[in-house]
Amino acid sequence: MQNFTERGIDCPHCGHKIRLTLDISGGDQEFYDDCPACYNAIHLNLKVDSQHRKISLFVDADDEQVF
């Protein structure tokens, strides 16, 4: 499996289309990135299943988190 992959997402705040380059060499990751259009934080949750060669990226607004 390659260490880098590109994904297109829509900002959950303003709908702006964003291209992300993801480094999957570290396995599962949870991180934030700012939208270049509206500057709001985007919560990203990356799940890597190397056994099945599958990558899942879950995207939501920071204010949608349940604690």
ChimeraX attribute file (.defattr): number of C-alpha atoms within 10 A of each C-alpha:
attribute: neighborCount
match mode: 1-to-1
recipient: residues
	/A:1	10
	/A:2	8
	/A:3	10
	/A:4	10
	/A:5	12
	/A:6	10
	/A:7	10
	/A:8	10
	/A:9	15
	/A:10	15
	/A:11	23
	/A:12	18
	/A:13	17
	/A:14	12
	/A:15	12
	/A:16	13
	/A:17	14
	/A:18	13
	/A:19	10
	/A:20	12
	/A:21	10
	/A:22	14
	/A:23	14
	/A:24	19
	/A:25	12
	/A:26	8
	/A:27	13
	/A:28	14
	/A:29	14
	/A:30	11
	/A:31	10
	/A:32	15
	/A:33	12
	/A:34	12
	/A:35	19
	/A:36	12
	/A:37	13
	/A:38	12
	/A:39	12
	/A:40	17
	/A:41	19
	/A:42	20
	/A:43	20
	/A:44	17
	/A:45	15
	/A:46	17
	/A:47	16
	/A:48	17
	/A:49	12
	/A:50	12
	/A:51	7
	/A:52	7
	/A:53	9
	/A:54	10
	/A:55	14
	/A:56	11
	/A:57	15
	/A:58	11
	/A:59	16
	/A:60	17
	/A:61	15
	/A:62	15
	/A:63	10
	/A:64	9
	/A:65	8
	/A:66	5
	/A:67	3
